[in-house]
């Protein structure tokens, strides 16, 4: 169990025999929250779902999900079987952020940069527990925190950044260009909490050994139209000692099981494990139930209003309270304004979990496809200069075995950018799941908050070797700058324009792979 003092044991709940009695409280029989109900399995239901949660509720409030893999949480072999071991080189610190029972894991990455130096990439909230574990790591590794890095413009990563830096006053502070604040856009970073005079530096767009053993490449900033606030940017770090790519949001791997930090307070998983308000969760430790709740959480987090979800109208939602199968368990006046199509939810979750890793739908639909050429410039730089074997992102799965070609495949949506909503590009996700995001797109374009989709379709990037061959051929006297024959180009035949100016359609990723 989880002790009140913050011990990280797994929270388990036990219901007494009296609590496990089944009684009928509503006019309809409560339904069981299982993926596959079977008459062969003996099951018990509780009076109104409160019994099995009595102890778990107290314990989860004491824990307050924080560092999931602190200190001893070394990033090991990549989760899909590749990438080697980076023990005593890279560590992952997870926290949970969220509201209304929708929780998202957020990660700080700690990397060793030399024999006695540590780098903190995308710091979390500086809770006492988090800082204590960082200090313990310093002692165990006989190293000190020398660099603290804000590699993104994302609010969830920078909200606590200034406060975190105050705990390491001797460290050099780095930030990604394009920082903004709202409602007043302060140019002076001291207003964001960065007071380290002379030690606050902007990260370059490209760089080698910017920090000892670290090469960098910045995506963006992708800024909104004039007079609008916000933007997107992300600085990728290449940790050369372990051939590891550190990223923030651009690439993620959605696990099939709920991340450990989400399970510290399992109420968010159990809340969404119900198909409707009548359903009862029997056992808060049932792995099937927790996995079911996680699939729903992931669909919420990535699509906002997934196709498998029907939102119950407010009057009906209040009317359904009398049939609530778990009265008093989750609060919110026993309201549950959702009805799930279980089979469709499970099927659509596969579009998130099946790929090796993905670019989040909101980035694909609303952000990266606005400026595909800038994104492809960054992608070319990363795949050419960094010989990586794994990715460690700041969300979800900790370590992903990956190669440069995997990055190109994950970004295939950039090569099919369409300018008209009536001819949107084919997506790896279900079209029904993207309806809400595409409605947002229409509204944001009308409001002038984002640019329309570009009309030009960029070429799929060439490999570094291919670009070198093209440059060599163009430099020969008889090469004619590539206009008289020469190696065929991906965007068309001889004399086609360069990749940055091309507007021709390229083969799909599937065709190229074939």
HUBELDA-V235390 format. One record per pair of residues at least 12 apart in sequence whose C-alpha atoms are under 6 Angstrom apart, sorted by the first residue. I is the first residue (numbers start at 1). GAP is how many residues later the second one is. Records with the same first field share a line. If there is no record, write none. Layout:
BEGIN
I=GAP ; GAP
END
This chain:
BEGIN
2=57
4=58
6=57
13=42 ; 43
15=36 ; 37
19=32
20=26
21=25
22=23 ; 24 ; 25
23=24
26=297
30=248 ; 249 ; 250 ; 295
31=248 ; 249
32=247 ; 248
33=241 ; 248
45=237
48=277 ; 278 ; 279
49=277
50=279
60=205
65=199
66=29
67=26 ; 27 ; 28
68=26 ; 193
69=24
70=23 ; 63
71=62 ; 66
73=18 ; 19
74=13 ; 16 ; 17
75=15 ; 16
78=321 ; 322 ; 323
79=320 ; 321
82=319
83=306 ; 307 ; 318
89=22 ; 23
90=20 ; 21
91=18 ; 19
92=16 ; 17
93=14 ; 15
94=12 ; 13
101=167
105=290
106=288 ; 289
107=287 ; 288
108=13 ; 14 ; 15 ; 16
109=12
113=100
116=27
117=26 ; 27 ; 28 ; 29
118=26 ; 27 ; 28
119=26 ; 28 ; 29
120=28
121=28
122=27 ; 28
125=35
126=38
146=25
147=24 ; 25 ; 26
148=25
149=24 ; 25 ; 26
150=25
151=24 ; 25 ; 83 ; 84
152=24 ; 81 ; 82
153=26 ; 79 ; 80
162=31 ; 32
172=27
173=27
174=26 ; 27 ; 28
175=27 ; 28
176=27
178=43
205=12 ; 13
213=27
214=24 ; 25
215=22 ; 23
216=20 ; 21
217=18 ; 19
218=16 ; 17
219=14 ; 15 ; 159
220=13
221=12
224=226
243=145 ; 146
244=144 ; 146 ; 147
245=146
246=145 ; 146 ; 147
247=146
248=145 ; 146
250=109
251=107 ; 108
252=105 ; 106
253=104 ; 144
254=99
257=34
258=36
269=21 ; 24 ; 25
270=23
272=21
273=19 ; 20
275=64 ; 65
276=63
277=47 ; 59
278=45 ; 46 ; 47
279=46
280=45
306=127
307=125 ; 126
308=32 ; 33 ; 36 ; 37
309=30 ; 31
310=28 ; 29
311=26 ; 27
312=25 ; 26
317=20
321=13
351=78
358=52
369=45
370=83
372=42
383=21
384=80
389=12 ; 13 ; 14
390=12
415=42 ; 43
417=40
419=34 ; 35 ; 36
456=47
457=46
458=44 ; 45
459=32 ; 40
483=12
END
